[in-house]
Amino acid sequence: MSQSTQLPKTSQLDELSTLELAQALMERLSISPNDWHRLKSNRNSRASEQAAAALVFLLKNQPAEALARLEQASGWLDRSISAPPCPSHGDKGVGSRE
């Protein structure tokens, strides 16, 4: 990729607020319904999703919500939580720590 190809992208990013960038990252890292079964137990994916959500809440000056998401991200990383059951299959899966 040439430098001229990268400049417009950087310029576009400069036009977005920090909150908009965080929201875009959160959208990118969110697990879609189509990927739920494949990624529901992927600790890195789940921690990334929660950490990005925490950043959005922090930037919206909602520290309690940010902390809750950071705790979830930490739980995925330290293996203290597991995937909840699939919403469409009832209570047949492994529960969370709650």
Backbone as numpy.savetxt, mean C-alpha at the origin, in Angstrom:
# Nx Ny Nz CAx CAy CAz Cx Cy Cz
17.10 4.33 -21.96 16.25 5.50 -21.96 17.15 6.74 -21.96
16.90 7.64 -22.85 17.73 8.83 -22.96 17.29 9.88 -21.95
18.18 10.85 -21.71 17.87 11.91 -20.76 16.67 12.73 -21.24
16.56 12.95 -22.53 15.44 13.73 -23.05 14.11 13.03 -22.80
14.13 11.70 -22.75 12.91 10.95 -22.46 12.54 11.11 -20.99
13.52 11.24 -20.11 13.26 11.35 -18.69 12.81 12.75 -18.27
13.25 13.78 -18.97 12.94 15.15 -18.55 11.44 15.44 -18.50
10.67 15.07 -19.52 9.24 15.37 -19.44 8.59 14.68 -18.24
9.01 13.45 -17.93 8.45 12.74 -16.78 8.76 13.50 -15.49
10.00 13.93 -15.32 10.38 14.69 -14.13 9.59 15.98 -14.06
9.43 16.65 -15.19 8.67 17.88 -15.24 7.22 17.62 -14.83
6.64 16.53 -15.28 5.26 16.19 -14.92 5.15 15.91 -13.42
6.14 15.23 -12.87 6.11 14.94 -11.44 6.22 16.22 -10.62
6.99 17.17 -11.09 7.14 18.44 -10.39 5.82 19.21 -10.31
4.91 18.93 -11.22 3.63 19.62 -11.23 2.65 19.04 -10.21
2.94 17.87 -9.68 2.05 17.23 -8.72 2.45 17.59 -7.29
1.45 17.67 -6.43 1.74 17.92 -5.01 2.30 16.64 -4.38
2.89 16.79 -3.23 3.41 15.64 -2.50 2.27 14.66 -2.20
1.11 15.17 -1.82 -0.04 14.32 -1.54 -0.47 13.56 -2.80
-0.52 14.25 -3.94 -0.90 13.58 -5.19 0.10 12.48 -5.55
1.37 12.72 -5.33 2.38 11.69 -5.59 2.17 10.50 -4.66
1.91 10.76 -3.39 1.68 9.68 -2.43 0.43 8.89 -2.80
-0.62 9.59 -3.23 -1.85 8.92 -3.63 -1.62 8.05 -4.87
-0.83 8.55 -5.81 -0.51 7.76 -7.00 0.28 6.51 -6.62
1.21 6.65 -5.69 1.97 5.50 -5.22 1.05 4.50 -4.52
0.15 5.00 -3.70 -0.79 4.12 -3.01 -1.64 3.35 -4.03
-2.12 4.04 -5.05 -2.91 3.38 -6.08 -2.09 2.31 -6.80
-0.85 2.62 -7.08 0.03 1.67 -7.78 0.29 0.43 -6.94
0.43 0.61 -5.62 0.77 -0.51 -4.74 -0.44 -1.26 -4.18
-1.63 -0.70 -4.36 -2.84 -1.37 -3.87 -3.08 -2.66 -4.63
-3.49 -3.68 -3.91 -3.79 -4.97 -4.53 -5.20 -4.91 -5.10
-5.30 -5.13 -6.38 -6.60 -5.08 -7.05 -7.39 -6.36 -6.75
-8.71 -6.30 -6.89 -9.51 -7.51 -6.66 -9.05 -8.68 -7.54
-8.60 -8.39 -8.74 -8.14 -9.46 -9.64 -6.87 -10.13 -9.15
-6.06 -9.42 -8.35 -4.80 -9.97 -7.85 -4.90 -10.45 -6.40
-6.08 -10.32 -5.79 -6.22 -10.61 -4.37 -5.74 -12.01 -4.00
-6.23 -13.03 -4.70 -5.85 -14.41 -4.36 -4.35 -14.63 -4.53
-3.77 -14.05 -5.53 -2.35 -14.25 -5.80 -1.45 -13.52 -4.80
-1.88 -12.35 -4.33 -1.01 -11.52 -3.49 -1.46 -11.37 -2.04
-2.58 -11.98 -1.65 -3.10 -11.74 -0.31 -2.14 -12.15 0.80
-1.25 -13.08 0.55 -0.29 -13.52 1.56 1.13 -13.05 1.26
1.30 -12.23 0.23 2.63 -11.73 -0.12 2.98 -10.59 0.83
3.87 -10.89 1.75 4.19 -9.94 2.82 4.75 -8.62 2.30
5.59 -8.67 1.29 6.15 -7.44 0.74 5.06 -6.59 0.10
4.18 -7.22 -0.68 3.09 -6.49 -1.32 2.15 -5.88 -0.30
1.81 -6.65 0.73 0.88 -6.15 1.73 1.51 -5.03 2.56
2.79 -5.18 2.92 3.48 -4.13 3.69 3.62 -2.87 2.86
3.94 -3.02 1.58 4.07 -1.85 0.70 2.74 -1.11 0.58
1.68 -1.86 0.41 0.34 -1.28 0.29 0.00 -0.47 1.55
0.26 -1.04 2.72 -0.06 -0.37 3.97 0.85 0.84 4.22
2.13 0.72 3.90 3.06 1.83 4.11 2.70 3.01 3.22
2.30 2.74 1.99 1.89 3.82 1.09 0.62 4.50 1.61
-0.31 3.71 2.11 -1.54 4.29 2.69 -1.19 5.15 3.91
-0.23 4.68 4.71 0.19 5.45 5.88 0.74 6.81 5.47
1.51 6.84 4.41 2.07 8.11 3.92 0.97 9.07 3.51
-0.05 8.56 2.84 -1.17 9.42 2.43 -1.86 10.00 3.66
-2.15 9.16 4.66 -2.80 9.66 5.87 -1.92 10.66 6.61
-0.62 10.41 6.64 0.29 11.34 7.30 0.26 12.70 6.61
0.28 12.69 5.29 0.25 13.95 4.54 -1.09 14.66 4.65
-2.15 13.92 4.99 -3.47 14.52 5.22 -3.65 14.93 6.68
-2.54 14.89 7.44 -2.55 15.27 8.85 -3.52 14.41 9.66
-3.48 13.10 9.39 -4.28 12.13 10.14 -3.34 11.11 10.76
-2.59 11.53 11.80 -1.55 10.66 12.35 -2.05 9.35 12.93
-3.24 9.31 13.51 -3.76 8.06 14.07 -3.98 7.02 12.96
-4.54 7.46 11.84 -4.75 6.55 10.71 -3.42 6.13 10.12
-2.47 7.07 10.04 -1.13 6.74 9.52 -0.47 5.69 10.40
-0.56 5.87 11.71 0.06 4.92 12.63 -0.57 3.54 12.51
-1.88 3.48 12.37 -2.55 2.18 12.22 -2.04 1.45 10.98
-1.86 2.19 9.86 -1.35 1.56 8.63 0.10 1.14 8.78
0.90 1.96 9.48 2.30 1.59 9.72 2.40 0.35 10.59
1.50 0.23 11.57 1.49 -0.97 12.40 1.13 -2.20 11.58
0.19 -2.04 10.65 -0.16 -3.15 9.76 1.03 -3.53 8.89
1.71 -2.53 8.33 2.88 -2.80 7.50 3.94 -3.53 8.30
4.17 -3.08 9.52 5.14 -3.72 10.40 4.74 -5.16 10.70
3.47 -5.38 10.93 2.97 -6.74 11.20 3.20 -7.68 10.03
3.04 -7.17 8.83 3.32 -8.01 7.65 4.80 -8.35 7.58
5.64 -7.37 7.87 7.08 -7.58 7.77 7.62 -8.47 8.88
7.09 -8.33 10.09 7.62 -9.15 11.20 6.83 -10.45 11.38
5.90 -10.70 10.48 5.11 -11.93 10.44 4.18 -12.10 11.64
3.81 -11.00 12.27 2.88 -11.09 13.40 1.42 -11.10 12.95
1.17 -10.82 11.67 -0.18 -10.94 11.12 -0.13 -11.78 9.85
-1.30 -12.33 9.50 -1.43 -13.15 8.30 -2.63 -12.67 7.51
-2.78 -13.19 6.32 -3.88 -12.79 5.45 -5.23 -13.17 6.05
-6.20 -12.27 5.97 -7.56 -12.61 6.41 -8.18 -13.56 5.40
-9.30 -14.18 5.76 -9.96 -15.05 4.80 -10.46 -14.27 3.59
-10.55 -14.93 2.49 -11.07 -14.31 1.27 -12.51 -13.89 1.50
-12.87 -12.65 1.17 -14.24 -12.18 1.41 -15.30 -13.04 0.71
-14.96 -13.61 -0.43 -15.96 -14.39 -1.18 -16.03 -15.85 -0.74
-15.12 -16.27 0.18 -15.09 -17.66 0.60 -15.37 -17.86 2.07
-15.78 -16.82 2.77 -16.11 -16.96 4.17 -14.90 -17.09 5.07
-15.03 -17.88 6.13 -14.02 -17.98 7.18 -13.09 -19.17 7.01
-12.73 -19.55 5.81 -11.89 -20.72 5.60 -10.41 -20.41 5.62
-10.02 -19.11 5.64 -8.60 -18.76 5.58 -8.01 -18.53 6.95
-6.78 -18.08 6.97 -6.09 -17.75 8.20 -6.48 -16.34 8.61
-6.78 -16.13 9.87 -7.22 -14.82 10.34 -6.08 -13.89 10.65
-6.40 -12.62 10.85 -5.41 -11.63 11.25 -5.27 -11.68 12.76
-4.39 -10.82 13.28 -4.16 -10.83 14.72 -5.27 -10.14 15.49
-6.19 -9.53 14.80 -7.26 -8.79 15.49 -8.35 -9.73 15.97
